[in-house]
C-alpha cells in the first residue's frame, strides 16, 4: 500500500482537516472576545504557536493510534481484518461537516452582526488601499522633491563649503567605528572655526554613512562644493589615517595623504590633517586663514581617556546604552580629571537618561549638575553644560523657568550654531505657551542641521498647536521619509481623522505608543464629543492603573484628550507643550490645568515676564487661558 493510501486509511487527512477547521473557529472566537478579555499583545501569537504545535502532534497521534470498539490502541496492535478505521472516518466526516457549519455561522455573524469586528476588517481593507495609494503618491512626490532639491542644492552650493563624511573603519576587527567617527568629527569642528568656510553639520553629513550615491550627488544633497572623506585603521597602538579632499563638481582630488602614528599622537595627527586641508583649500578658494585657525585643541593628553570618551559619546548620540555610556565617561574623567569635553558629555548623559527610561544608581540630575559645572570650570566656552544646568533646575522640583531660559541664552551665546541648545530652548518656550518664539528657534535648528529629526518632529507638533495642520503633516512626512518617526506622534491621527481621512488615521494610529490602549477610543472621543464615552474612559483608567500611571506613554496628553483631567495633571515633570493643543480647550479652562500651571512654575514666569497670547491674568491670583 502506498504512503498516500495508508494515510487515507488511517484517517490522518480527516483528522488534519477537522483540527484545522476547529482551530480556525477558535481563532475567530478569540479575535472577537480578545478585547473583552484584554489579552496582552503576545497572547494571540502564543495561542497560534500552540495550535500549530498541536496540529503536528495530532497528525502524529492519528498515524500511530486507532480508535477501536475496545478503546484506543496502537495501530500496529490492531488486526487489519477487524479494523474500525472506516467507521471512525465516517464519524470524522460528520465532525468536519458540523465544524464547517459552525465556522460559516461565525463568519456570517462576524460579517453582518458584529459591528466592531466588521469595522476592523473594513478599516484594515481601506487602510491597505490607502497605504498603497499613499505609497504611490509619496514615491512620485519624493522623486520630484529629490530632483528639485538636487537642482536647488547644486545652484546654492557655495564655492567655499565642505562636508566631512564619516570616516570608514578599516580596523582588522571592524570594531573601531566610534574611533573613526571621533576623528571625522574633530576635523569637522576644526573646519567650522575657519572664517569664510561653510561646513555641513555632523548629523547631516553622517546621515550619508554607507550611501551608494556618488560624491557629486551627496555634495548636491548637502549643498556643498567639497567633500572630505577618509578611513581609519587601528591595530594595537598604531593608527593609520587616510584623508582626501575632493572638489565635488569635477571629482578632482585637491589633496590626499596618509598618516601613520602611535595612538598617543592621535590628537596631533588630527591637527595635522585639519591644517593640511585648510592649506589646500586656501589657494583654491582664496580664503584668508590664520595659521592657528584650524587647530584642534588637545582636550586630553591621555589616549585611554580619549578612547573612552569617544565610545561614550557615540552611545549618547545614538541614545543607546546610556547607562553604559555614563560608565565609560566616568572612567575617562577618572583617568584625566581635566578632560572638559568628557565632563560635558557626562553631564548631558545623566540629564537625558531618565527621559529615555534608564534607571541609574544615585540621583541622575545631581550627577548631571555636578558634571556640567565641572565642565564649565575647565572650559567656560562650552555651550551644552549651560543648557543642562538650566534643564536640571526644571526637573528637580524648582520649576524655575526664569533661570532655565537664562541658561538657555548663555548656551546660545556660547554656541550660536548648536542645534541641541536651540532645541532645548525651544521646548522651554513651548512649555510656557510662547509657541511662535519656539517655532523660530526650531526653524533655526533645522537651518543649522537639516537632518535633526527631533527638531523637525517638535516643529511639526508646534505647527499643529498653531492650527497649521497642513504644515504639520508636511513636516512629519519629511521626517518619516528620512527614517525618523519620533516618539510623540499622537497628534498625527487626530489631524488625519479631523480631515476626514479615516483610513490614514487608522494607519497612523499604529505609530502611537500607548502600551495597548486603543487609540480608536481616543479618536472617537474627539470626533464625537456628544456621545457617551464613559466605557472608553473606564478602559483608559483601568489601563493606567494596571500599568502604573507613571509608565504610560503619552500619559498626560492622552489623559487630557480622554477627558481624564485629574490624571493629566498628575505629573512630576514632563514636556508641557502638549497643553496648548487646539483639541484641549476644555482642559485649559479646567481647575486641573490651573493647578498644573501653578505647580509647574508657568504662572510665576508669566507674572514676571508676561502671559502668552492664549492667556491673561484675572486679578492678582487667578488667570484664564483660551
N, C-alpha and C positions, 0 to 999 in steps of 0.2 A: 504494500500500500504506500502511495506517495505521501510526502510530508503534508501536502495540502489536504489530501483526503483524510489523513489521520487527525489533523487539526479540526477539520469539519466534524469527524465522527465524535471527537471528544468535546464538542460544543465550545471550543475555545473562541471561535468567531462570535458565537451568540453571546457568550459571557462578556466579551470585549464590547460588543455593541450595547448590551444592557448597561454595563458600567459607564460607558461614555455618555449615554443619554441621561442616566441618573446624575452623573457628575455635572452635566450641563444644567440640569434642573436645579441642582443645589447651588451652583454659581449664580443663577438668575435670582434665586431667593435671597442669597446673601447680598447681591447688588441692591435689591430693594430695601432690605432691612438693615443694611450695613450702617447707614447714617443714624438710624434709630438706636442701634446697639453701640454707636460711637466706636467702631472698630478702629484701631490705630492704622496708619498708612501701610504698615508692613503686614497687617493681618490678612489682607486679600492675597498677597504674594505667598504667604506661608500656606494658606489653605490650598492654593493652586499647586504648590510644590508637593503637598501631601497627597493630593488627588492623583498627580502624575506618578508618584511613587507607588500609590495603591493600585494603579492600573497595571503596572508591571507585575506586582505581587499577585494580583487577581488572575492574570493570564497564566502565570506560572502555576498557581494553585489549580486552575481549571485543567491544565495539561496533566498534572501529577495525580489528581484525585477525581473520583467519580461518585456521584450520589446514587446509592442503591436502596432497595426496599429495606435492607438491614442497616442502613446508615451510610456514613461517609467512609470510603475505602480508597486505598491507593490503587491506581489504575492497574498496576501490574498484578494485583491480587484478585482482580475481577475476571470471571470466566466470560470470554467474548460471547459464547452462546447464550449466557443469561444476563448480558449487559442491558442496563436500563437507560443507556445514553439517548436512545431515540425519544423515550417518554420525557426525559429531562429536557431535551431540545424543544419539545412541544411546549413544555411549561415556560421555558425561557422565551419562546416566541410570544406567548401571552404577556409575559412581563415586559418585553420590549414594546409591544403594542400599547399596553396601558401607560408605560412611561412616556411614550411619544405623545399620547393623548394629553397627558398632564403637561408635557412641555409645550404643546400647541396652545393649551389653555393659558399657561403662564405668558406665552408670547402675546396672545390676544389681549390679556389683561394689561400687560405692560404697554402695549401699543395704544389701546383705546380707553383704558380705565384709569391707569395710574399716571396722573399728570406730571408729577415730579420726575419720574423715570423717563416718560416720553419727552419731557422738556430737555432732559440731559442729552438724550440721543439726538434730538433735533438741533440742540445747541452745538453738540460736537460736530454734526454734519455741516451746519452753517459755518462753524469756526474753521473747519478744514477747507471749505470752499473759499472763505475769506482769506485764509492763510495762503492758499495757492495764488489767489488774485493779488494779494499784497506782495508776495514774493516776486511775482512778475513785474508789478509796478515798481517795487523797490529796486529790482535789478536794472530796469530801464532808467529810473531816476538816478541810481548810483553811477551808472555808466556815463550819463550826461553830466552829472555833477563832477565826476572824476575828470572828464575831458575838459570841462570849464575850469576846474581848479588847476589842472596841469598847465593850461594855457595862461591863466592869470599868474600862476607862480613863476612860470618862465619869464613873463613880461616884468614881474615885480622884483625878481631876484636881484639884489644889489650886487655890484661887482665886488665890493669888499665885504663879503659874507661867507660864512663857513658853517658846516655841520660836522660834529665829531661823532662818528658811528661807533657803536660798541666794539671794542677790540675782541678778536677771536681768541678763544682759549686753545692753544696748541700744546698744552702740557701732556705728558705721557698718560696720566690717569684721567684727564679731562675733568678735573675737579677744581680748577682754579678760575672759574668764570667770575667769581666775586672779585678776585685779584685783578683780572683783566678789565673788568668794569671800573674798578677803582683807578687804574692807570688812565683810562679814557676820560673819566670824569675830572680828574685833577688837571688834565690837559685842557678840557673844556673850560674849567673855572679860571685857568690862567689866561686863556684867549678872551674870555669875557671882559677882562680888565684892560684890554687894548683899545685905546681911543680910536674911533672911526671904523671899528670892526664889528659887524653884526654876527652874533653867534646863535644858532638854533638851540632851543632848550634841551636839557638832558632827556626829559620824558619824550619829547617829540622825536629826537634823534634815535634814542634807544628803542622806540617803537618799531624801528626797521630792522631789528635783530633777526637774522635769518631770512630777510626779504629777498626774493629772487629777482626783483626788478633791477634794471641796470642802474649804475650810479647816476647817470643823467636823469633818469626818471625819479630817483629818490631825491636828487637835488631840486628838481622841479616841484615835487610834492612838499618839500621843506622850504622852498623859496630861497635857496642859497646858490651861490655860484661855485663854491669849492667844497670838497669833501676830504676829510681826514679819516683814514681807516688804518687798521693795523692788526697786529697779533702779538700775543704774549706766550712765551714758552718758559715755564718754570720747572726746574728739576733740581732738587736738593737746595743748595744755597746759591745757585746760579739762575740768572734771569736773562732771557733774550727777548728784546722788544723790537719789533719791526713796525715802522710807521711810514706812510706815504701820503703826500698832499697832491690832490688831483683837481684840475680845472674841469668842472663837470661838462661844460658845453662842448669842449673838444676832446675830452677824455685824455688830456695831456698831463703827464706826471711832472709836477713842478719840483718835487723834492722827494727823496726816498732814502732811508738809512736804517741800518740795523745796529742795535746796541747790545753788547754782551757785558754784563756786570754781575758783581756779587749782590746778593739780596740786600746787604746793608747799604748799598749805594743806590737803592731804587728811587729814593726821593730826588737825589741829584740827577739821575737819568731823566726823570720826568721834566726837570727844569731844562736839561739839555735839549730834549725833544721840543718843548714849547718854544724855546728861543730859536731853534733851527727852523721851525715852521714859520714863526713871525718874520725871521730874516728872509726867508724865501718869498713871503708874501709882500715884504716891504717894497722891493723893486717892482714886483708885478702890479701891485695896487697903488703904489705911491703913498703908502702910509707913513705918517710921522711918528715913529715909535722910539720911546726911550729904551735904553739898554735893559733896565730892570723891570719894564712894564709887564712882561710875561713871566716874571719869576714865580716859582712855586714855593710858597712858604714851607719850611720844614716843620710841620706840626709836631713831629716827634723824632727823636733820634733812635728809637728802638724799632727794628724791623718786626719783632714779635708783636709789639703793641699795635703797630700799623696793620699787620695782618689780621689781628683780632678785630680791630676797628672796621676794616673792610668787610669782614664776614658779618659782623653785627649790623652794620649799616645796610648791607644788601637785604638782610631779612626784614629790616624795618621798612625799607622802600616797598617791598612786596607785601607788607603786613602779614608776614608768615613767621610762625615760631617766634613770636615777640618775646616770650619768656626766655628762650634760648639766646636771643639777641642780647637781652639785658645781661645775661651771664657773661657773654663774650666781651661786651663793652666794659663791664666791671673788671674783668681780667685785664683789659687794655689799660684802664686808668690805674690799676694796681701796679702794673709794670712801669707806667710813666704817668705819675700824678699831674704832670704839667701839660698833658695832651688835651688841649681845649676842644678840638673837634670831637674827640671821643666823649667828653663830658656833655657836649651839646646834644649829640645823638642819644646818649644815655638818658638825658632829661626828657627828650621827646618820646623815647620808647616807653618810659614809665608813665608818661601822661596818656598816651593812646592805648595802652594795654587794657584798662578796664572797659573802654568802649568797644573793644574787639573781642571781649569775652574771656580775657586772661585773668586768672586769679593768682596774684603774686604774694610771696611772703612779705609781711610788713605792709606799710601804707605806700601805695604806688605814687600818690600825689606828693607825699613828703619826699620821696625819692626823686621825683621829677623836679621839685622845687630846689632841693639841695644840689642836684647835678647841674641845673641851669644856672644857678647863682655861681657855682664854681667855674663854669664855662665863661661867664662874663668877667669874673675876676681875672682869668687868664687872658681873655681876648674880648675887650669891651666892644669891638667892632662886629661881633656876631649878631645875627638878627633873630634866629629861631628861639633862643633862650628867652628873649623878652616876651614873645607870644606865649610860650609855655608858662611862664610865671603868671601872666595875666589870666590864662585859662584855668590854671590851678586855683586861683582865687575864686573863680565861679563854681568850681566843683568841690570845694571844701567847706561849703556852708556859709561863706561870707556873702555870696551873691552880689559882689561889688562890681557892677558894670562900669562905673566911673574909672576904677583902677584898671580893669581889663582893657578898656578902649584906650586908656593912656599908654599901656604897654604895647597895644597893637600899633599905635602911632610911632612908638620908639622902634619897633621891629620894621615897620615900613620905611622909616627914615634910614635905618641901618642897611637895609637891602631893598631898594625900590623895585628890584626885579625878582623878588622872592615870591613865587607862586603860592606856596603854602601859607605865608603870612597874610597874603591877600585873602585867601580862602577863609582863614580863621577869623580875621577882622570882619569879613562879610557875614559870617554866621552870627557873630555877636550883634551886629547891627540888625540882622534879620530877626533875632530873638526879640529885640526891642520894638519892632514894627517899622523900622526905617528901611523899608524894602527897596525903594529906588536907590538909596545910597549903597545898599548891599549889592544890588544888581550892577552898579557901576564898578565896584571892586571885583566882582566875579568876571565881568567882561574884560577888565584889565588882566585878571589872572589868565584868561584864555588868550589874550594878546601875547602875554609872556610865554605861555606854554599851551599851544593849541591842543595838545594831546592829553591834558589834565582832565581825566574823566570825572573826578569828583567835583571839580569846579563847574563843568558842564551840567552835571546832574542837579546840583543845587541851583544853578541859574534857571534850569527848566522849571524847578519847583517854584521859584520866586516869580517867574513869568505867569505861572498858573495862579499864584496868590494875587497878582495884579489883574487877573481876568483875561490875560492874553493867552488863551488856550492854544491857539494855532502855533504861536511861537514856542510854547512849552512842548508841544508834541514834536515839532521840528527838531528842537534841541535834544530831546530824548532819543529820537530816531538817529540823529547824528552819533550820539554816544553808543547806541546799540549796534550801529553799523561798524563802529570802531572796536566792538567787543566788550564795551563797558555797559552793564545794566544798572549797577548801583544797588544799594541795599535799602532803598526807601522810595519805592515807586507806587505807593498806594494811590497817589493822585491820578495815575495814568488810566486805570479802568474807569475812574469816576468821570474823567473828561470824555472818554470814548462813549460811555453809556449815555451821558447827557447829550452828546451829539447824535444820538440815535444809531450808533454803530455797535449794536449789541454783540455781534459775533466777535468783533475786535476786542471789545471789553471782556468777553468771556476768555479769549486767549490771553489777554494782558493780565487778567486776574491770576493766572498761573505763575506770574513773576513775583507775586507779592508774598513775602514771608510772614505768615501769621500762625505758624505752628498748628495747622489743622483747622483753624477757624474758617468756616465757609465764607469766602468773600462775596458770594452771591447774596447772602443775608444782608451784608453791608450795602451792596448796590441797590437792593430792594428798598431798604430803609431810606436811602437818599432819593431814589426815583419816585417812590410812592409814599411821601411823608404822612398822608392822611390815613393810611391803612393801619391796622392793628399789628404791631411788630413785637408784641410782648414775648412771644415764644422765641423769636430770634434773639432778643435781648437776654432772655434767660439762658439760652445756649452760650452766648458770649460770656456771661458772668460765670457760668459753670466751667467754661474753658479756662478762664482766667484763674479761678480758684484751683482747678486741677493742676495747672502748670506752674503755679506760683506766679503771682501777678508781676513780680519784678523781672521775670524771664520772658514775658510775652513780647514778641517782636512787634514793632509799631504800636506798642501798648497804649500810650496816652492818646495818640491821634486816632487810632481805631476806636477806643472807648468814647472819645468825643463824637466821632461820626455816628456811633451807635446810640448816642443819647445817654450814655453812662457817664455823666459829668463828674460824679464823685470819684470814679476810677481814673478819669482823665487827669484829675488834679492831684492824685497821689503819686508824686514823683519826687525823688531826691534831687536829681539834676538831670536834665535832658536838653537836647536841642529843641528850642521852643518856637522856631519859625513856623511850625505847623498851625499854631493857634490863629494865624492870620488867613487861613484858608477861606475862600468865598463860601464854602459849604458849612462853615462853623459860626455863622452869625448868632445863632441861638446860644451857643456856648459862650461867646464873648459877652453876652448880656446876662450871664448867669452869675449867681453868688460864688460858684466854684471857681470861675475864671478870675473874679476879683481877688479871691483868696490866693490863687496861684500867682497872680501878678504882684501881690504884696509879698508873699513868701519867697519868690524867686528874685526879688530886687528890681523888677521892672518899674514899679510905681516910684520908688525912691529916685531912680535915674530920671524918669520923666519930670518929676517935680524940680529936679536940679537943672536939666538941660532942655526941657520942652517935650510935650507929648507928640507922638507920631500922628500922621494925618488921620488915622482911623479913630483916634481917642481924644477926649478933652476932660478937663477937671470939672468936678461938681463940688464946689465948696472947698474946704480945707482938707477933708479926709477922704472924699469919695471921688469917683471918676466914672466915665462910661465910654464904651467902645462900640462903634457901629459895626 
